Amino acid sequence: MKKAFLLFLVAVLAASCDGPMGPPGRDGRDGQVNKKIIDIDVPSRQWRVDYDENGNRFYYAQFNMPEITKNVYDNGIVSVYHELNGNQIVLPYTRHNGEYGYNWTRTIDVDFTIGSMTFYVTDSDFADVPAAWPETMFFRVVLIW
């Protein structure tokens, strides 16, 4: 009985695969996918300093980003990379550093809203030593919608 059922099932499945292929399915957008890549250089002099509610220092650089429309914000993907030594590093990026007997962590992150993007650099220096002003940094923004 099991063999007969198995043969019947194989026959039905094989028969159901015959015939011409139908049209591709629709995803509500006619299959269109859009992509835009934007390279942003942030010169050292463009970083601004600010402090959070606990007095911790951070640096930021804000940019108008008209490419982040309501449609991209609501339905797309915004991916941001820091370009460092020929590598693209996805944000947020955190590295631990040590030099001259001092240890600290640098975090580079980003936030965005419709029409605007802000990059942040925060150094946590674990010793009461002022952090260095951020150097010129290069970023790549990839929008997919």
N, CA, C and O atoms as a GROMACS GRO file, in nm:
protein
  580
    1MET      N    1   0.082  -0.118   0.000
    1MET     CA    2   0.000   0.000   0.000
    1MET      C    3   0.087   0.125   0.000
    1MET      O    4   0.058   0.220  -0.073
    2LYS      N    5   0.194   0.126   0.083
    2LYS     CA    6   0.282   0.241   0.088
    2LYS      C    7   0.350   0.264  -0.045
    2LYS      O    8   0.366   0.378  -0.088
    3LYS      N    9   0.391   0.154  -0.113
    3LYS     CA   10   0.457   0.168  -0.243
    3LYS      C   11   0.362   0.225  -0.346
    3LYS      O   12   0.401   0.309  -0.427
    4ALA      N   13   0.237   0.182  -0.343
    4ALA     CA   14   0.138   0.233  -0.439
    4ALA      C   15   0.113   0.382  -0.416
    4ALA      O   16   0.104   0.460  -0.511
    5PHE      N   17   0.103   0.422  -0.289
    5PHE     CA   18   0.081   0.563  -0.259
    5PHE      C   19   0.200   0.648  -0.303
    5PHE      O   20   0.183   0.757  -0.357
    6LEU      N   21   0.322   0.596  -0.279
    6LEU     CA   22   0.442   0.667  -0.318
    6LEU      C   23   0.449   0.682  -0.470
    6LEU      O   24   0.483   0.790  -0.520
    7LEU      N   25   0.416   0.576  -0.545
    7LEU     CA   26   0.414   0.584  -0.692
    7LEU      C   27   0.309   0.684  -0.739
    7LEU      O   28   0.334   0.760  -0.833
    8PHE      N   29   0.192   0.686  -0.676
    8PHE     CA   30   0.086   0.780  -0.711
    8PHE      C   31   0.132   0.924  -0.686
    8PHE      O   32   0.110   1.012  -0.770
    9LEU      N   33   0.197   0.949  -0.572
    9LEU     CA   34   0.245   1.083  -0.537
    9LEU      C   35   0.351   1.130  -0.636
    9LEU      O   36   0.347   1.245  -0.679
   10VAL      N   37   0.445   1.045  -0.673
   10VAL     CA   38   0.549   1.080  -0.770
   10VAL      C   39   0.486   1.112  -0.904
   10VAL      O   40   0.527   1.207  -0.970
   11ALA      N   41   0.387   1.034  -0.947
   11ALA     CA   42   0.320   1.057  -1.075
   11ALA      C   43   0.247   1.191  -1.076
   11ALA      O   44   0.253   1.264  -1.174
   12VAL      N   45   0.178   1.224  -0.966
   12VAL     CA   46   0.106   1.351  -0.958
   12VAL      C   47   0.203   1.468  -0.962
   12VAL      O   48   0.180   1.565  -1.033
   13LEU      N   49   0.312   1.460  -0.886
   13LEU     CA   50   0.410   1.567  -0.884
   13LEU      C   51   0.476   1.585  -1.019
   13LEU      O   52   0.497   1.698  -1.063
   14ALA      N   53   0.509   1.478  -1.086
   14ALA     CA   54   0.572   1.486  -1.217
   14ALA      C   55   0.476   1.546  -1.319
   14ALA      O   56   0.518   1.626  -1.403
   15ALA      N   57   0.350   1.509  -1.313
   15ALA     CA   58   0.252   1.562  -1.407
   15ALA      C   59   0.224   1.709  -1.382
   15ALA      O   60   0.196   1.782  -1.477
   16SER      N   61   0.232   1.753  -1.259
   16SER     CA   62   0.202   1.892  -1.228
   16SER      C   63   0.312   1.986  -1.274
   16SER      O   64   0.291   2.107  -1.277
   17CYS      N   65   0.428   1.934  -1.311
   17CYS     CA   66   0.539   2.018  -1.356
   17CYS      C   67   0.537   2.038  -1.506
   17CYS      O   68   0.619   2.114  -1.558
   18ASP      N   69   0.446   1.975  -1.579
   18ASP     CA   70   0.440   1.988  -1.724
   18ASP      C   71   0.371   2.118  -1.762
   18ASP      O   72   0.290   2.171  -1.686
   19GLY      N   73   0.402   2.169  -1.879
   19GLY     CA   74   0.335   2.287  -1.932
   19GLY      C   75   0.427   2.408  -1.932
   19GLY      O   76   0.536   2.405  -1.875
   20PRO      N   77   0.381   2.514  -1.998
   20PRO     CA   78   0.466   2.634  -2.008
   20PRO      C   79   0.475   2.707  -1.874
   20PRO      O   80   0.384   2.700  -1.791
   21MET      N   81   0.586   2.777  -1.857
   21MET     CA   82   0.606   2.853  -1.735
   21MET      C   83   0.516   2.976  -1.738
   21MET      O   84   0.503   3.041  -1.842
   22GLY      N   85   0.455   3.007  -1.627
   22GLY     CA   86   0.368   3.124  -1.618
   22GLY      C   87   0.450   3.252  -1.604
   22GLY      O   88   0.572   3.248  -1.595
   23PRO      N   89   0.381   3.365  -1.602
   23PRO     CA   90   0.452   3.492  -1.588
   23PRO      C   91   0.512   3.505  -1.448
   23PRO      O   92   0.462   3.444  -1.353
   24PRO      N   93   0.619   3.585  -1.435
   24PRO     CA   94   0.679   3.602  -1.304
   24PRO      C   95   0.581   3.669  -1.208
   24PRO      O   96   0.495   3.746  -1.251
   25GLY      N   97   0.596   3.641  -1.080
   25GLY     CA   98   0.509   3.700  -0.980
   25GLY      C   99   0.536   3.848  -0.964
   25GLY      O  100   0.640   3.899  -1.006
   26ARG      N  101   0.442   3.917  -0.903
   26ARG     CA  102   0.456   4.061  -0.880
   26ARG      C  103   0.481   4.086  -0.733
   26ARG      O  104   0.424   4.020  -0.646
   27ASP      N  105   0.567   4.182  -0.706
   27ASP     CA  106   0.594   4.216  -0.567
   27ASP      C  107   0.536   4.352  -0.531
   27ASP      O  108   0.570   4.408  -0.427
   28GLY      N  109   0.449   4.405  -0.613
   28GLY     CA  110   0.389   4.534  -0.585
   28GLY      C  111   0.470   4.650  -0.638
   28GLY      O  112   0.426   4.765  -0.629
   29ARG      N  113   0.589   4.623  -0.694
   29ARG     CA  114   0.673   4.730  -0.745
   29ARG      C  115   0.724   4.698  -0.884
   29ARG      O  116   0.823   4.756  -0.928
   30ASP      N  117   0.662   4.609  -0.952
   30ASP     CA  118   0.703   4.568  -1.086
   30ASP      C  119   0.847   4.516  -1.090
   30ASP      O  120   0.912   4.522  -1.194
   31GLY      N  121   0.896   4.466  -0.976
   31GLY     CA  122   1.029   4.406  -0.972
   31GLY      C  123   1.142   4.507  -0.978
   31GLY      O  124   1.258   4.467  -0.990
   32GLN      N  125   1.114   4.635  -0.970
   32GLN     CA  126   1.218   4.736  -0.978
   32GLN      C  127   1.293   4.749  -0.846
   32GLN      O  128   1.231   4.759  -0.740
   33VAL      N  129   1.423   4.747  -0.852
   33VAL     CA  130   1.507   4.772  -0.735
   33VAL      C  131   1.602   4.884  -0.774
   33VAL      O  132   1.670   4.877  -0.876
   34ASN      N  133   1.606   4.986  -0.692
   34ASN     CA  134   1.692   5.101  -0.718
   34ASN      C  135   1.805   5.103  -0.617
   34ASN      O  136   1.790   5.060  -0.503
   35LYS      N  137   1.921   5.155  -0.662
   35LYS     CA  138   2.038   5.164  -0.575
   35LYS      C  139   2.111   5.295  -0.604
   35LYS      O  140   2.122   5.337  -0.719
   36LYS      N  141   2.160   5.357  -0.499
   36LYS     CA  142   2.242   5.478  -0.514
   36LYS      C  143   2.355   5.470  -0.414
   36LYS      O  144   2.334   5.434  -0.298
   37ILE      N  145   2.477   5.503  -0.459
   37ILE     CA  146   2.595   5.503  -0.374
   37ILE      C  147   2.645   5.646  -0.365
   37ILE      O  148   2.663   5.714  -0.466
   38ILE      N  149   2.668   5.692  -0.242
   38ILE     CA  150   2.713   5.829  -0.218
   38ILE      C  151   2.840   5.822  -0.134
   38ILE      O  152   2.840   5.763  -0.026
   39ASP      N  153   2.948   5.881  -0.184
   39ASP     CA  154   3.073   5.888  -0.108
   39ASP      C  155   3.080   6.024  -0.038
   39ASP      O  156   3.053   6.127  -0.098
   40ILE      N  157   3.116   6.021   0.091
   40ILE     CA  158   3.122   6.143   0.171
   40ILE      C  159   3.259   6.150   0.239
   40ILE      O  160   3.301   6.056   0.306
   41ASP      N  161   3.326   6.262   0.221
   41ASP     CA  162   3.451   6.290   0.291
   41ASP      C  163   3.419   6.388   0.403
   41ASP      O  164   3.353   6.490   0.381
   42VAL      N  165   3.467   6.359   0.523
   42VAL     CA  166   3.450   6.450   0.636
   42VAL      C  167   3.589   6.498   0.676
   42VAL      O  168   3.662   6.427   0.746
   43PRO      N  169   3.628   6.620   0.632
   43PRO     CA  170   3.759   6.673   0.671
   43PRO      C  171   3.766   6.693   0.822
   43PRO      O  172   3.664   6.716   0.887
   44SER      N  173   3.885   6.685   0.877
   44SER     CA  174   3.904   6.700   1.021
   44SER      C  175   3.842   6.828   1.074
   44SER      O  176   3.783   6.828   1.182
   45ARG      N  177   3.853   6.936   0.999
   45ARG     CA  178   3.800   7.066   1.044
   45ARG      C  179   3.647   7.071   1.046
   45ARG      O  180   3.589   7.163   1.103
   46GLN      N  181   3.581   6.972   0.983
   46GLN     CA  182   3.434   6.973   0.976
   46GLN      C  183   3.369   6.905   1.097
   46GLN      O  184   3.249   6.921   1.118
   47TRP      N  185   3.445   6.831   1.175
   47TRP     CA  186   3.390   6.768   1.295
   47TRP      C  187   3.359   6.876   1.398
   47TRP      O  188   3.437   6.969   1.416
   48ARG      N  189   3.246   6.863   1.465
   48ARG     CA  190   3.205   6.953   1.573
   48ARG      C  191   3.206   6.875   1.703
   48ARG      O  192   3.182   6.755   1.704
   49VAL      N  193   3.235   6.943   1.813
   49VAL     CA  194   3.240   6.877   1.943
   49VAL      C  195   3.111   6.907   2.019
   49VAL      O  196   3.055   7.016   2.009
   50ASP      N  197   3.066   6.809   2.096
   50ASP     CA  198   2.949   6.825   2.182
   50ASP      C  199   2.966   6.732   2.302
   50ASP      O  200   3.060   6.652   2.306
   51TYR      N  201   2.875   6.743   2.399
   51TYR     CA  202   2.882   6.661   2.520
   51TYR      C  203   2.743   6.604   2.548
   51TYR      O  204   2.642   6.671   2.527
   52ASP      N  205   2.740   6.480   2.593
   52ASP     CA  206   2.611   6.421   2.630
   52ASP      C  207   2.569   6.468   2.769
   52ASP      O  208   2.639   6.547   2.832
   53GLU      N  209   2.455   6.419   2.816
   53GLU     CA  210   2.401   6.464   2.946
   53GLU      C  211   2.491   6.429   3.064
   53GLU      O  212   2.476   6.487   3.172
   54ASN      N  213   2.586   6.336   3.045
   54ASN     CA  214   2.680   6.298   3.152
   54ASN      C  215   2.815   6.369   3.140
   54ASN      O  216   2.907   6.341   3.216
   55GLY      N  217   2.825   6.460   3.044
   55GLY     CA  218   2.950   6.533   3.024
   55GLY      C  219   3.052   6.461   2.939
   55GLY      O  220   3.167   6.505   2.931
   56ASN      N  221   3.014   6.350   2.875
   56ASN     CA  222   3.105   6.276   2.788
   56ASN      C  223   3.113   6.343   2.651
   56ASN      O  224   3.012   6.376   2.590
   57ARG      N  225   3.235   6.363   2.605
   57ARG     CA  226   3.260   6.432   2.479
   57ARG      C  227   3.238   6.338   2.359
   57ARG      O  228   3.270   6.220   2.365
   58PHE      N  229   3.182   6.394   2.252
   58PHE     CA  230   3.175   6.324   2.125
   58PHE      C  231   3.186   6.427   2.014
   58PHE      O  232   3.167   6.546   2.036
   59TYR      N  233   3.218   6.380   1.895
   59TYR     CA  234   3.229   6.465   1.778
   59TYR      C  235   3.122   6.422   1.678
   59TYR      O  236   3.083   6.306   1.674
   60TYR      N  237   3.074   6.518   1.599
   60TYR     CA  238   2.971   6.485   1.501
   60TYR      C  239   2.989   6.571   1.376
   60TYR      O  240   3.048   6.679   1.381
   61ALA      N  241   2.938   6.521   1.265
   61ALA     CA  242   2.934   6.594   1.139
   61ALA      C  243   2.800   6.561   1.074
   61ALA      O  244   2.768   6.445   1.050
   62GLN      N  245   2.723   6.666   1.046
   62GLN     CA  246   2.588   6.647   0.992
   62GLN      C  247   2.584   6.689   0.846
   62GLN      O  248   2.649   6.785   0.806
   63PHE      N  249   2.507   6.613   0.766
   63PHE     CA  250   2.497   6.639   0.623
   63PHE      C  251   2.351   6.637   0.579
   63PHE      O  252   2.271   6.557   0.628
   64ASN      N  253   2.318   6.727   0.487
   64ASN     CA  254   2.190   6.716   0.418
   64ASN      C  255   2.199   6.594   0.328
   64ASN      O  256   2.300   6.574   0.261
   65MET      N  257   2.095   6.514   0.325
   65MET     CA  258   2.095   6.392   0.244
   65MET      C  259   1.957   6.381   0.178
   65MET      O  260   1.875   6.299   0.219
   66PRO      N  261   1.932   6.464   0.074
   66PRO     CA  262   1.801   6.461   0.009
   66PRO      C  263   1.769   6.326  -0.055
   66PRO      O  264   1.653   6.298  -0.086
   67GLU      N  265   1.871   6.243  -0.075
   67GLU     CA  266   1.849   6.110  -0.132
   67GLU      C  267   1.771   6.019  -0.038
   67GLU      O  268   1.709   5.922  -0.082
   68ILE      N  269   1.773   6.049   0.093
   68ILE     CA  270   1.694   5.971   0.188
   68ILE      C  271   1.554   6.033   0.190
   68ILE      O  272   1.523   6.118   0.274
   69THR      N  273   1.473   5.988   0.099
   69THR     CA  274   1.336   6.034   0.088
   69THR      C  275   1.248   5.956   0.186
   69THR      O  276   1.295   5.861   0.250
   70LYS      N  277   1.124   5.995   0.198
   70LYS     CA  278   1.030   5.922   0.284
   70LYS      C  279   1.018   5.777   0.236
   70LYS      O  280   1.013   5.685   0.317
   71ASN      N  281   1.015   5.757   0.104
   71ASN     CA  282   1.006   5.622   0.049
   71ASN      C  283   1.128   5.538   0.086
   71ASN      O  284   1.114   5.423   0.127
   72VAL      N  285   1.248   5.594   0.074
   72VAL     CA  286   1.370   5.521   0.111
   72VAL      C  287   1.369   5.494   0.260
   72VAL      O  288   1.402   5.383   0.303
   73TYR      N  289   1.332   5.593   0.340
   73TYR     CA  290   1.329   5.578   0.486
   73TYR      C  291   1.231   5.470   0.529
   73TYR      O  292   1.262   5.387   0.615
   74ASP      N  293   1.111   5.470   0.470
   74ASP     CA  294   1.006   5.376   0.510
   74ASP      C  295   1.022   5.237   0.450
   74ASP      O  296   0.988   5.138   0.513
   75ASN      N  297   1.074   5.229   0.326
   75ASN     CA  298   1.071   5.102   0.252
   75ASN      C  299   1.207   5.052   0.206
   75ASN      O  300   1.216   4.942   0.150
   76GLY      N  301   1.312   5.127   0.229
   76GLY     CA  302   1.442   5.091   0.174
   76GLY      C  303   1.541   5.048   0.280
   76GLY      O  304   1.508   5.022   0.395
   77ILE      N  305   1.666   5.042   0.235
   77ILE     CA  306   1.778   5.006   0.320
   77ILE      C  307   1.882   5.116   0.308
   77ILE      O  308   1.917   5.158   0.198
   78VAL      N  309   1.932   5.162   0.421
   78VAL     CA  310   2.042   5.258   0.425
   78VAL      C  311   2.157   5.190   0.497
   78VAL      O  312   2.147   5.159   0.616
   79SER      N  313   2.265   5.166   0.425
   79SER     CA  314   2.381   5.098   0.482
   79SER      C  315   2.501   5.192   0.470
   79SER      O  316   2.524   5.250   0.363
   80VAL      N  317   2.577   5.207   0.578
   80VAL     CA  318   2.687   5.304   0.579
   80VAL      C  319   2.817   5.234   0.617
   80VAL      O  320   2.821   5.152   0.710
   81TYR      N  321   2.923   5.267   0.543
   81TYR     CA  322   3.055   5.207   0.562
   81TYR      C  323   3.158   5.316   0.587
   81TYR      O  324   3.150   5.425   0.530
   82HIS      N  325   3.255   5.285   0.671
   82HIS     CA  326   3.371   5.372   0.692
   82HIS      C  327   3.484   5.312   0.609
   82HIS      O  328   3.515   5.194   0.622
   83GLU      N  329   3.544   5.393   0.524
   83GLU     CA  330   3.655   5.344   0.443
   83GLU      C  331   3.785   5.373   0.516
   83GLU      O  332   3.818   5.488   0.545
   84LEU      N  333   3.858   5.266   0.546
   84LEU     CA  334   3.980   5.278   0.624
   84LEU      C  335   4.086   5.185   0.568
   84LEU      O  336   4.065   5.064   0.562
   85ASN      N  337   4.198   5.240   0.526
   85ASN     CA  338   4.311   5.160   0.474
   85ASN      C  339   4.269   5.067   0.362
   85ASN      O  340   4.312   4.952   0.357
   86GLY      N  341   4.185   5.116   0.272
   86GLY     CA  342   4.142   5.035   0.158
   86GLY      C  343   4.034   4.934   0.189
   86GLY      O  344   3.999   4.852   0.103
   87ASN      N  345   3.980   4.937   0.310
   87ASN     CA  346   3.873   4.845   0.349
   87ASN      C  347   3.745   4.923   0.376
   87ASN      O  348   3.750   5.039   0.418
   88GLN      N  349   3.633   4.859   0.353
   88GLN     CA  350   3.504   4.916   0.390
   88GLN      C  351   3.456   4.845   0.515
   88GLN      O  352   3.442   4.723   0.517
   89ILE      N  353   3.431   4.923   0.620
   89ILE     CA  354   3.392   4.869   0.749
   89ILE      C  355   3.251   4.917   0.779
   89ILE      O  356   3.227   5.038   0.784
   90VAL      N  357   3.158   4.825   0.798
   90VAL     CA  358   3.019   4.862   0.823
   90VAL      C  359   3.008   4.933   0.959
   90VAL      O  360   3.073   4.894   1.056
   91LEU      N  361   2.925   5.037   0.963
   91LEU     CA  362   2.901   5.108   1.089
   91LEU      C  363   2.788   5.043   1.165
   91LEU      O  364   2.695   4.991   1.103
   92PRO      N  365   2.792   5.043   1.299
   92PRO     CA  366   2.892   5.108   1.383
   92PRO      C  367   3.024   5.030   1.385
   92PRO      O  368   3.027   4.908   1.365
   93TYR      N  369   3.130   5.103   1.408
   93TYR     CA  370   3.266   5.051   1.407
   93TYR      C  371   3.329   5.084   1.542
   93TYR      O  372   3.333   5.201   1.581
   94THR      N  373   3.377   4.984   1.612
   94THR     CA  374   3.440   5.005   1.743
   94THR      C  375   3.575   4.934   1.745
   94THR      O  376   3.585   4.816   1.712
   95ARG      N  377   3.679   5.008   1.785
   95ARG     CA  378   3.812   4.949   1.796
   95ARG      C  379   3.875   4.994   1.928
   95ARG      O  380   3.854   5.106   1.974
   96HIS      N  381   3.953   4.904   1.986
   96HIS     CA  382   4.026   4.932   2.109
   96HIS      C  383   4.169   4.968   2.070
   96HIS      O  384   4.231   4.902   1.986
   97ASN      N  385   4.220   5.072   2.132
   97ASN     CA  386   4.353   5.124   2.098
   97ASN      C  387   4.436   5.137   2.225
   97ASN      O  388   4.383   5.148   2.335
   98GLY      N  389   4.566   5.136   2.207
   98GLY     CA  390   4.658   5.160   2.317
   98GLY      C  391   4.783   5.226   2.264
   98GLY      O  392   4.837   5.185   2.162
   99GLU      N  393   4.827   5.328   2.336
   99GLU     CA  394   4.946   5.399   2.293
   99GLU      C  395   5.002   5.476   2.412
   99GLU      O  396   4.927   5.537   2.487
  100TYR      N  397   5.131   5.474   2.429
  100TYR     CA  398   5.199   5.549   2.535
  100TYR      C  399   5.141   5.518   2.673
  100TYR      O  400   5.135   5.607   2.759
  101GLY      N  401   5.100   5.395   2.696
  101GLY     CA  402   5.048   5.356   2.825
  101GLY      C  403   4.901   5.389   2.850
  101GLY      O  404   4.849   5.363   2.958
  102TYR      N  405   4.834   5.447   2.751
  102TYR     CA  406   4.692   5.481   2.763
  102TYR      C  407   4.610   5.386   2.676
  102TYR      O  408   4.653   5.348   2.567
  103ASN      N  409   4.492   5.350   2.724
  103ASN     CA  410   4.401   5.266   2.647
  103ASN      C  411   4.271   5.342   2.626
  103ASN      O  412   4.226   5.415   2.714
  104TRP      N  413   4.212   5.324   2.511
  104TRP     CA  414   4.084   5.386   2.481
  104TRP      C  415   4.013   5.308   2.372
  104TRP      O  416   4.073   5.228   2.301
  105THR      N  417   3.884   5.334   2.360
  105THR     CA  418   3.802   5.273   2.255
  105THR      C  419   3.745   5.385   2.170
  105THR      O  420   3.698   5.485   2.223
  106ARG      N  421   3.750   5.368   2.039
  106ARG     CA  422   3.688   5.464   1.947
  106ARG      C  423   3.569   5.396   1.881
  106ARG      O  424   3.580   5.286   1.827
  107THR      N  425   3.456   5.464   1.887
  107THR     CA  426   3.336   5.417   1.820
  107THR      C  427   3.295   5.520   1.716
  107THR      O  428   3.289   5.640   1.745
  108ILE      N  429   3.269   5.472   1.595
  108ILE     CA  430   3.218   5.557   1.487
  108ILE      C  431   3.081   5.503   1.451
  108ILE      O  432   3.067   5.385   1.418
  109ASP      N  433   2.980   5.589   1.458
  109ASP     CA  434   2.845   5.544   1.425
  109ASP      C  435   2.772   5.654   1.350
  109ASP      O  436   2.827   5.762   1.326
  110VAL      N  437   2.649   5.625   1.312
  110VAL     CA  438   2.573   5.714   1.225
  110VAL      C  439   2.426   5.703   1.262
  110VAL      O  440   2.380   5.599   1.307
  111ASP      N  441   2.353   5.812   1.241
  111ASP     CA  442   2.207   5.804   1.241
  111ASP      C  443   2.155   5.888   1.126
  111ASP      O  444   2.226   5.974   1.073
  112PHE      N  445   2.032   5.861   1.088
  112PHE     CA  446   1.975   5.934   0.974
  112PHE      C  447   1.826   5.946   0.992
  112PHE      O  448   1.763   5.872   1.066
  113THR      N  449   1.772   6.042   0.921
  113THR     CA  450   1.629   6.062   0.911
  113THR      C  451   1.601   6.108   0.768
  113THR      O  452   1.694   6.116   0.687
  114ILE      N  453   1.480   6.138   0.738
  114ILE     CA  454   1.446   6.184   0.603
  114ILE      C  455   1.524   6.312   0.575
  114ILE      O  456   1.506   6.412   0.644
  115GLY      N  457   1.610   6.308   0.474
  115GLY     CA  458   1.684   6.426   0.430
  115GLY      C  459   1.808   6.462   0.507
  115GLY      O  460   1.868   6.566   0.479
  116SER      N  461   1.851   6.380   0.604
  116SER     CA  462   1.964   6.418   0.687
  116SER      C  463   2.039   6.295   0.739
  116SER      O  464   1.979   6.191   0.763
  117MET      N  465   2.171   6.310   0.756
  117MET     CA  466   2.255   6.203   0.812
  117MET      C  467   2.360   6.266   0.902
  117MET      O  468   2.418   6.370   0.867
  118THR      N  469   2.386   6.205   1.018
  118THR     CA  470   2.486   6.255   1.111
  118THR      C  471   2.582   6.142   1.148
  118THR      O  472   2.540   6.034   1.188
  119PHE      N  473   2.712   6.170   1.133
  119PHE     CA  474   2.818   6.077   1.173
  119PHE      C  475   2.868   6.118   1.311
  119PHE      O  476   2.873   6.237   1.343
  120TYR      N  477   2.907   6.019   1.393
  120TYR     CA  478   2.957   6.044   1.528
  120TYR      C  479   3.089   5.972   1.549
  120TYR      O  480   3.109   5.862   1.499
  121VAL      N  481   3.177   6.036   1.624
  121VAL     CA  482   3.302   5.973   1.670
  121VAL      C  483   3.308   5.994   1.821
  121VAL      O  484   3.302   6.107   1.869
  122THR      N  485   3.320   5.884   1.894
  122THR     CA  486   3.328   5.891   2.040
  122THR      C  487   3.451   5.814   2.086
  122THR      O  488   3.466   5.696   2.056
  123ASP      N  489   3.538   5.883   2.158
  123ASP     CA  490   3.656   5.818   2.216
  123ASP      C  491   3.633   5.802   2.365
  123ASP      O  492   3.597   5.897   2.435
  124SER      N  493   3.653   5.681   2.414
  124SER     CA  494   3.641   5.653   2.557
  124SER      C  495   3.782   5.623   2.605
  124SER      O  496   3.833   5.513   2.582
  125ASP      N  497   3.845   5.717   2.669
  125ASP     CA  498   3.988   5.705   2.694
  125ASP      C  499   4.026   5.650   2.832
  125ASP      O  500   4.144   5.653   2.865
  126PHE      N  501   3.936   5.602   2.910
  126PHE     CA  502   3.962   5.530   3.036
  126PHE      C  503   4.063   5.598   3.128
  126PHE      O  504   4.075   5.559   3.244
  127ALA      N  505   4.133   5.694   3.081
  127ALA     CA  506   4.222   5.776   3.163
  127ALA      C  507   4.182   5.920   3.134
  127ALA      O  508   4.126   5.947   3.027
  128ASP      N  509   4.208   6.009   3.222
  128ASP     CA  510   4.164   6.147   3.205
  128ASP      C  511   4.259   6.221   3.111
  128ASP      O  512   4.323   6.319   3.150
  129VAL      N  513   4.266   6.174   2.988
  129VAL     CA  514   4.351   6.234   2.885
  129VAL      C  515   4.261   6.278   2.771
  129VAL      O  516   4.180   6.198   2.723
  130PRO      N  517   4.272   6.402   2.727
  130PRO     CA  518   4.185   6.446   2.616
  130PRO      C  519   4.208   6.363   2.491
  130PRO      O  520   4.322   6.332   2.454
  131ALA      N  521   4.101   6.328   2.427
  131ALA     CA  522   4.109   6.251   2.303
  131ALA      C  523   4.149   6.344   2.189
  131ALA      O  524   4.125   6.464   2.194
  132ALA      N  525   4.209   6.289   2.090
  132ALA     CA  526   4.250   6.366   1.973
  132ALA      C  527   4.129   6.400   1.886
  132ALA      O  528   4.035   6.321   1.877
  133TRP      N  529   4.132   6.515   1.824
  133TRP     CA  530   4.028   6.556   1.730
  133TRP      C  531   4.025   6.454   1.617
  133TRP      O  532   4.131   6.411   1.572
  134PRO      N  533   3.908   6.413   1.570
  134PRO     CA  534   3.902   6.312   1.462
  134PRO      C  535   3.973   6.360   1.335
  134PRO      O  536   3.967   6.477   1.298
  135GLU      N  537   4.039   6.267   1.272
  135GLU     CA  538   4.106   6.295   1.146
  135GLU      C  539   4.002   6.301   1.032
  135GLU      O  540   3.883   6.276   1.055
  136THR      N  541   4.048   6.334   0.912
  136THR     CA  542   3.960   6.326   0.796
  136THR      C  543   3.915   6.182   0.779
  136THR      O  544   3.996   6.090   0.784
  137MET      N  545   3.785   6.163   0.758
  137MET     CA  546   3.730   6.028   0.743
  137MET      C  547   3.648   6.019   0.615
  137MET      O  548   3.590   6.117   0.569
  138PHE      N  549   3.643   5.898   0.560
  138PHE     CA  550   3.573   5.872   0.436
  138PHE      C  551   3.462   5.770   0.462
  138PHE      O  552   3.483   5.669   0.528
  139PHE      N  553   3.344   5.800   0.409
  139PHE     CA  554   3.228   5.714   0.428
  139PHE      C  555   3.163   5.684   0.294
  139PHE      O  556   3.171   5.763   0.200
  140ARG      N  557   3.099   5.569   0.287
  140ARG     CA  558   3.020   5.530   0.170
  140ARG      C  559   2.880   5.496   0.220
  140ARG      O  560   2.862   5.414   0.310
  141VAL      N  561   2.781   5.562   0.159
  141VAL     CA  562   2.641   5.540   0.192
  141VAL      C  563   2.578   5.465   0.075
  141VAL      O  564   2.588   5.508  -0.040
  142VAL      N  565   2.513   5.353   0.104
  142VAL     CA  566   2.446   5.274   0.002
  142VAL      C  567   2.296   5.274   0.032
  142VAL      O  568   2.253   5.231   0.139
  143LEU      N  569   2.218   5.324  -0.063
  143LEU     CA  570   2.074   5.327  -0.050
  143LEU      C  571   2.014   5.225  -0.147
  143LEU      O  572   2.050   5.222  -0.264
  144ILE      N  573   1.924   5.143  -0.097
  144ILE     CA  574   1.855   5.045  -0.182
  144ILE      C  575   1.705   5.058  -0.151
  144ILE      O  576   1.663   5.052  -0.035
  145TRP      N  577   1.628   5.076  -0.256
  145TRP     CA  578   1.482   5.086  -0.238
  145TRP      C  579   1.409   5.029  -0.358
  145TRP      O  580   1.286   5.029  -0.361
   0.00000   0.00000   0.00000
